[in-house]
Amino acid sequence: MEQQFCQSCGMPLTQEHFSKNADGSTNPDYCGYCFKDGSFTSDISMDEMIEQCLAYIDEFNKDAEKQLTKEEAREQMRQFFPMLKRWKA
């Protein structure tokens, strides 16, 4: 099965991370941190989301083959996030 990513923050998703729609059904597009009960948990811009995600770079680096600096991670997210559903123009 192909790895799924939250279409808001880019976090790798497993079934335990899926969010819920307003009717209680599972929404496999977003994590529960970004989307809850049918709506986004915060009204932020893509750049603000990137900065929020950078707070978790140390946790990400623990399991990564290549350690990223904050600047490297920021640049990767700036390229990746516009492809996510929430940020597509």
BALO-918893 format. One record per residue (C-alpha): residue number from 1; residue in three letters; x, y, z. Coordinates in steps of 0.05 Angstrom, whole numbers, m for minus. Each point is the difference from the previous one (the first is absolute). Layout:
<recs>
rec n NUM	res ALA	c1 X	c2 Y	c3 Z
...
</recs>
This chain:
<recs>
rec n 1	res MET	c1 0	c2 0	c3 0
rec n 2	res GLU	c1 26	c2 69	c3 m19
rec n 3	res GLN	c1 18	c2 46	c3 58
rec n 4	res GLN	c1 m55	c2 52	c3 12
rec n 5	res PHE	c1 15	c2 70	c3 26
rec n 6	res CYS	c1 m44	c2 50	c3 35
rec n 7	res GLN	c1 m24	c2 48	c3 m54
rec n 8	res SER	c1 11	c2 59	c3 47
rec n 9	res CYS	c1 65	c2 m11	c3 39
rec n 10	res GLY	c1 33	c2 m56	c3 m40
rec n 11	res MET	c1 5	c2 m48	c3 59
rec n 12	res PRO	c1 4	c2 m73	c3 m21
rec n 13	res LEU	c1 m68	c2 m31	c3 17
rec n 14	res THR	c1 m20	c2 m66	c3 29
rec n 15	res GLN	c1 m72	c2 m18	c3 16
rec n 16	res GLU	c1 10	c2 23	c3 72
rec n 17	res HIS	c1 15	c2 70	c3 m24
rec n 18	res PHE	c1 m60	c2 8	c3 m47
rec n 19	res SER	c1 m47	c2 57	c3 17
rec n 20	res LYS	c1 m75	c2 m1	c3 7
rec n 21	res ASN	c1 m54	c2 34	c3 m40
rec n 22	res ALA	c1 m58	c2 37	c3 32
rec n 23	res ASP	c1 m43	c2 m63	c3 m5
rec n 24	res GLY	c1 53	c2 m41	c3 36
rec n 25	res SER	c1 25	c2 m37	c3 m62
rec n 26	res THR	c1 74	c2 m7	c3 m12
rec n 27	res ASN	c1 34	c2 50	c3 m44
rec n 28	res PRO	c1 64	c2 m32	c3 m28
rec n 29	res ASP	c1 25	c2 65	c3 m31
rec n 30	res TYR	c1 19	c2 37	c3 64
rec n 31	res CYS	c1 30	c2 m15	c3 67
rec n 32	res GLY	c1 m39	c2 12	c3 64
rec n 33	res TYR	c1 47	c2 58	c3 18
rec n 34	res CYS	c1 m20	c2 40	c3 m62
rec n 35	res PHE	c1 m73	c2 m21	c3 m10
rec n 36	res LYS	c1 m52	c2 m18	c3 52
rec n 37	res ASP	c1 m75	c2 m9	c3 m2
rec n 38	res GLY	c1 m5	c2 23	c3 m72
rec n 39	res SER	c1 43	c2 63	c3 1
rec n 40	res PHE	c1 72	c2 22	c3 6
rec n 41	res THR	c1 25	c2 10	c3 71
rec n 42	res SER	c1 34	c2 66	c3 m18
rec n 43	res ASP	c1 m8	c2 54	c3 m52
rec n 44	res ILE	c1 73	c2 10	c3 m20
rec n 45	res SER	c1 38	c2 13	c3 m64
rec n 46	res MET	c1 46	c2 m51	c3 m33
rec n 47	res ASP	c1 61	c2 38	c3 24
rec n 48	res GLU	c1 m27	c2 0	c3 71
rec n 49	res MET	c1 m11	c2 m75	c3 m5
rec n 50	res ILE	c1 71	c2 m10	c3 m24
rec n 51	res GLU	c1 27	c2 39	c3 60
rec n 52	res GLN	c1 m45	c2 m40	c3 47
rec n 53	res CYS	c1 26	c2 m66	c3 m29
rec n 54	res LEU	c1 72	c2 22	c3 9
rec n 55	res ALA	c1 m10	c2 m5	c3 75
rec n 56	res TYR	c1 1	c2 m76	c3 m10
rec n 57	res ILE	c1 64	c2 m4	c3 m41
rec n 58	res ASP	c1 39	c2 m34	c3 56
rec n 59	res GLU	c1 m54	c2 m54	c3 6
rec n 60	res PHE	c1 1	c2 m9	c3 m76
rec n 61	res ASN	c1 76	c2 m6	c3 m1
rec n 62	res LYS	c1 0	c2 m56	c3 52
rec n 63	res ASP	c1 m28	c2 m49	c3 m52
rec n 64	res ALA	c1 29	c2 32	c3 m63
rec n 65	res GLU	c1 58	c2 m28	c3 m40
rec n 66	res LYS	c1 25	c2 70	c3 m15
rec n 67	res GLN	c1 m4	c2 53	c3 55
rec n 68	res LEU	c1 m29	c2 66	c3 m24
rec n 69	res THR	c1 14	c2 69	c3 25
rec n 70	res LYS	c1 m59	c2 46	c3 10
rec n 71	res GLU	c1 17	c2 37	c3 m64
rec n 72	res GLU	c1 4	c2 m65	c3 m40
rec n 73	res ALA	c1 m66	c2 m24	c3 29
rec n 74	res ARG	c1 m33	c2 68	c3 m13
rec n 75	res GLU	c1 22	c2 m2	c3 m73
rec n 76	res GLN	c1 m25	c2 m71	c3 m10
rec n 77	res MET	c1 m67	c2 18	c3 30
rec n 78	res ARG	c1 m5	c2 62	c3 m45
rec n 79	res GLN	c1 7	c2 m46	c3 m59
rec n 80	res PHE	c1 m46	c2 m56	c3 26
rec n 81	res PHE	c1 m57	c2 38	c3 33
rec n 82	res PRO	c1 m28	c2 33	c3 m64
rec n 83	res MET	c1 m15	c2 m71	c3 m24
rec n 84	res LEU	c1 m44	c2 m15	c3 61
rec n 85	res LYS	c1 m76	c2 8	c3 m7
rec n 86	res ARG	c1 m6	c2 55	c3 52
rec n 87	res TRP	c1 52	c2 44	c3 m34
rec n 88	res LYS	c1 m13	c2 m12	c3 m74
rec n 89	res ALA	c1 m18	c2 64	c3 m35
</recs>
